[in-house]
Amino acid sequence: MTDSNDSNCRSICKIGICKLPVQCPTGATTGLYAHLRAAHPKARKECVARNDENRKRKLAEQELKNENKKQSKVDDLLNKKAHWSSNHPNAIAITNLVGRMLAIDMLPYDFVECRVFKGLMKLMEPQYLVPSRTTFSRSVVPELYCSVKQKTANEIYRDFEDIPSYSFTTDLWTSTAQDPFIYFCLSYVSPEFELKTFALENKPFPGEHTVKIILESLEKTIDNWELPRTVPIYALRDNGSNIKSAMNLSQSFYDLSCFDHTFQLTINDAVSEMDGMQRVEAVRKEKDAIPAELAISEKIDNLTNADWKLAEGYHTILAPFEQASRELCGKNYPTLYIKIPTLYGLNQQLQRFINDPSHKGCRVLIARKLKLKLDRQFPQFISALPDAACTFLDKRYKPIFFSEQQQATVVDSLHQYSKEFRSRGGTGVGGGGHCALSDHNTNLIQGTSASAGAPAPAFGSAGAGRTLAAASKPSSLWDAASVQEEIRMYMIEPLIGRNANALDW
């Protein structure tokens, strides 16, 4: 008990009947221990022993705590320095992702040895050790390629059990390093009416680009991928003379020129014949190629007002052409179906522009030049087969672009196709690339749509007389009366939306 009236702290001894006051200056325990030593030696001995035991226990607990903390720091330090082995699941996953990055973004292999990239990987995952560039070039990327190739091949072979034809796009091109390449892209419509496209090869193509060598390269690609030759194969190419001659020489492919490529060449021809536009385009390209502070103000000053008006009219009129070109480059839908609607719409728009009295001078000159080029490049485009048949079978358009006589011609071509199909039987692709009979062509529209935008041979292709597989007994569905009824039912159905996908329908 403490007496609060004294200047020093005072306590009362509670051992036994001892009630003596004990002075404790500043609250220290020295006075208490002195009293215990003098009046209660046994109690003092017990108190000292108990205090010693508590002190030892606390020291042991603190030492254990310090040891655990020290061990934890050592373990953390060792873990940070220890790298995963190359077989560690996390290391394999990261290495494969880096390999995909190199392949998809077309980065050089020495990118993985850049200091900044290594620093980034060390910050993101200290335990991951970036493999050398030779590891990526000799094993990681080739293994990824084989894996993707096998997965792609499995999907193609599974679909090819039930498709009537396929197409491929090819192109010869040269890199900025002047290295030649040849490109091969496969396209087809799956049995589920999904347009599928696979870039199968983009391989170096050194040496002479003769007709024979080009054709041999394409046929070798088809054989390497075990693509069937027993169904119609449609080859889409640009207007290069050598690739065009190769297609004409081929006995295996139906030759199709790329409409979008011809479309762009037509625009370029029109622009090249306008002197003012050549000057404006030259200035624009040079401005894009040099810094703004070094802008070619002197050359810009040399452009006349007429040149600028010509440029303004040029960009205004070509806006619809740009939109058309974007649609023609679509990857999720067949584009041959929109060839006639595209040309029809552009011709109508150009004619309205020319007939508008508010349009004068340079703009009308550009419009007339473009229309003249389109008319020369695509004469009688509405009645051209197979384009007309493809547009007719697109439920967004059907006969809206055709006169009665043109409709009759298209329907007649469909009848010819059905006769040829009936004489040969429904043909699909069996396992392993062999031809097999197919029972999945349920009607005329399905039978013709499943060719990935490519027309049937009876629509006027150069190889219309070639045979497919051995014929089977014709289905009654392909009788003339059945075809006529199918077309009649198709004609009375309403159109689908302009932005709808004909394959979804």
NUROFI-745662 format. One record per residue (C-alpha): x, y, z. Coordinates in steps of 0.001 Angstrom, whole numbers, plus 500000, padded with zeros to 6 digits. Example, Ala and Ser with C-alpha at 12.3 -4.5 7.8 and 13.67 -1.06 7.14 Angstrom:
# NUROFI-745662
512300495500507800
513670498940507140
***
This chain:
# NUROFI-745662
500000500000500000
501316503447499065
501128506654501065
500463509404498557
501212512146501096
504935511282501342
507448512640498847
508911509122498498
506985506041497462
506135503792500416
504874500168500381
503454497926503167
504849494385503577
502087491758503371
504134488660504301
502555486975507321
501739489418510125
504500491840509036
502852495156508255
505999497279508319
506242500143505877
509076499881503312
510563502947501613
510869502662497804
512558505815496474
511558506580492837
509588503297492716
512709501071492679
512722497550494194
516017497917496133
514231498780499371
511902495795498999
514805493375498544
516623494896501569
513526494377503738
513177490763502522
516849490041503266
516533491436506789
513049490236507783
512133487380505424
515242485540504075
513294482461502942
510804484526500957
513690486458499411
515358483238498271
512160482028496605
511633485396494897
515189485462493551
514842481894492206
511541482699490552
512953485846488938
515994483918487674
513711481285486110
511600483932484360
514705485663483083
516105482423481626
512773481573479978
512553484989478338
516155484734477141
515453481313475609
512319482592473862
514196485593472472
517066483412471233
514605481083469495
512827484022467901
516121485488466698
517200482119465305
513950481676463364
514219485177461949
517822484552460945
516934481233459300
514049482844457437
516338485509456024
518849482869454956
516126480799453292
514771483858451438
518253484748450281
518916481222449033
515551481021447274
516181484297445475
519545483101444225
518390479586443220
516989479475439648
514389477026438474
515658474156436408
514716474116432725
512257471292433493
510403473234436173
506731473676435145
506851477447435683
510065477738433672
508581475699430806
505441477853430732
507398481131430655
509848479836428029
506990478763425758
505358482186426109
508625483914425229
508963481593422225
505438482488421071
506308486160421445
509374485743419231
507373483866416588
504161485923416537
505840489342416773
508653488204414422
511403489305416820
515063488320416317
516337485510418520
518971487742420139
516107489738421657
516164487310424624
519769488333425342
519052492059425546
519935493542428936
516618495317429278
514628492154428580
516716490130431036
516303492873433633
512560492836433129
512364489052433531
514565489206436670
512233491783438176
509083489867437244
510347486395438225
513801486254439895
513869482459439860
513457482247436071
516648482041434027
516156483180430425
517549480552428013
520040481537425326
519002482498421822
520323479198420451
517962477336422775
515031479238421299
516207478884417682
517111475181417893
514459473740420180
511813476057421695
510436477711418547
510771474592416323
508928472537418950
506192475159419162
505934475120415361
505560471327415308
502916471500418029
500872474171416240
501319472416412895
500042469118414284
497078470815415940
496254472638412692
496621469467410627
494307467547412958
491633470219412623
491976470324408831
491830466534408426
488802466347410684
486950468952408603
488063467493405286
486094464342405867
483049466241404639
483807469193402352
483290469310398559
486209471627397701
488777474048399070
490823477013397932
494218478502398581
495707481959398191
499280482288397015
501609485223396581
505239485849395697
506738488683397698
510107490158398640
511121491345402110
512830494647402855
516085492664402951
515342491582399350
514732487964400337
512057486266398179
509231484230399735
506192482287398565
502985482277400588
500313479569400810
497054480142402706
494334477479402855
490630478420403019
487486476340403196
484034476259404745
483703473629407452
480707471272407691
479374473687410348
479457476504407743
482367478284409403
484901479923407109
488355478734408166
491684480108406994
495145478745407772
498466480252406661
500211476925406076
503491478099404597
505503481246404049
508811479816402939
511939481217401270
511813481040397490
515313481677396125
516424481215392557
514464481798389390
510709482266389673
509819480346386564
506346479024385851
507402475417386385
509181476089389693
506218478051391059
503784475292390148
506036472605391641
506298474572394900
502508474873395230
501953471190394471
504662470228396956
502912472235399677
499656470418398974
501439467056399154
503369467962402328
500129468806404098
498392465763402572
495618467909401123
493370465973398752
493534466313394987
490266464455394380
488043467525394888
488034470885393087
490937473096394188
490596476842393599
493781478905393398
493533482619394155
496480484679392920
497487488225392010
498025489505388470
501741488700388235
502552487250384836
504572484308386186
502003483174388764
499216483664386215
501031481496383696
501626478855386357
497896478616387042
497147478342383329
499662475520383065
498227473631386028
495981470636385482
494909470561389136
493715474066390014
490829476306388994
492372479707388392
490888482757390178
492410486248390098
492266488372393230
489515490932392758
490855493268395443
494315493290393836
492845494109390421
490625496683392117
493652498454393616
495556498357390321
492592500028388631
492661502893391139
496436503264390786
496137503414386985
493576506202387249
495767508205389645
498909507692387575
497286509394384590
496668512621386550
499799514750386562
498648516985389394
497901514037391668
501349512595391028
502937515786392335
500675515887395388
501313512221396190
505075512730395863
504987515619398344
502749513695400755
505040510653400778
508119512812401305
506463514665404187
505660511353405852
509240510162405444
511130513103407029
510901515037410334
508456517915410514
511204520472411196
512723519537407840
509402519855406029
509650520462402322
508003523865402285
509632524771399000
508089521792397199
504723522471398799
504871526048397533
505410524691394038
501987523016394125
499343525076392386
495817525716393626
494615523362390923
496847520631392381
495356521090395844
491813521071394491
492621517896392605
493970516314395788
490889517352397748
488575515861395159
490721512732394955
490424511957398662
486708512759398747
485839510466395868
488073507623397021
486447507376400466
483882504774399240
486692502886397499
488530502629400803
485410501264402501
484920498730399709
488545497609399970
488170496989403708
485099494824403122
486880492883400387
489659492037402850
487280490412405364
488441487144406909
485228485846408480
483077485657405375
483469484768401662
484240487874399627
483439486683396091
479760487166396943
480216490942397324
482142491559394100
479060492513392060
477448494626394854
480741496477395300
481190497304391609
477506498147391213
477540500523394188
480739502293393123
479528502729389547
476223504174390734
477944506530393165
480444507751390569
477655508327388034
475615510337390547
478699512377391397
479347513122387711
475710514075387072
475555516430390080
475723519988388667
477373521278391850
480449519174391119
482773520741388597
486340520783387412
488904518475389038
486457516370391018
484399515454387980
487615514692386102
488676512230388782
485255510574388925
485127510137385150
488638508693385065
487837506164387806
484562505125386192
486259504691382839
488911502447384386
486316500359386235
484238499920383064
487276498792381093
488591496465383787
485242494902384708
483002494971381629
479528493461382028
480421492509385595
476798491836386584
476334489038384057
479784487475384562
479806483914385850
480623482604388430
480334485989390206
476640486296389343
475848482851390733
477656483633393982
475776486907394447
472493485213393543
473080482627396283
473851485310398871
470587485877400745
471501489520401344
471165490283397611
469641487426395609
468314488845392271
468265492589393136
471133493392390733
469904491271387834
467434491780385039
464958489006384228
467177487737381446
470227487733383731
468255485922386424
467335483246383877
470994482850382933
472028482440386579
469256479916387278
470268477987384170
473855477848385420
472567476451388722
470706473744386803
473894472892384911
475759472648388186
473126470331389648
473312468077386582
477082467837386844
476868467184390554
474182464561389989
476248462807387328
479241462561389660
477499462038392967
478054464068396113
481779463959396742
483617464779399890
487051464026401257
487658460824403118
490206460183405825
493830460401404806
493030462605401836
491175459948399821
487931460762398113
484803459381399743
481141459703398992
479284462207401128
475619462186402150
475697465550403889
474811467845400965
471179468374401912
470166470935399290
471352473053396442
472186476094398527
474300474079400946
476006472209398156
477169475400396468
477921477435399577
480346474938401008
483105475877398588
484531478784400602
483346481353398117
484710479414395148
482250478595392358
481394475170391097
483163474051387916
479942474227385883
479795478003386391
482306478578383644
485707477723385190
488491476722382861
488574473191384244
484843472519384158
485338469322382199
487634467647384719
486302464671386621
486102464379390377
485694460993392036
483811457931390973
480130458687390607
477493457222392838
473785456843392274
472198460285392112
469912461380394897
466371462323393961
467100465652395622
469195466579392593
466491465865390043
465586468844387853
462177469217389521
463768469254392976
466268471912391938
463501474035390442
461478473791393644
464510474602395764
465187477757393771
461524478777393889
461418478448397689
464677480371397984
463367483240395847
460245483835397952
462142484040401250
462919487583402531
466397489059402347
468623489036405416
470343492164406775
473112493894404852
475640493279407637
474591489664408204
476917486797407376
475561484611404592
477290481590406127
475410482085409403
472165481937407426
***
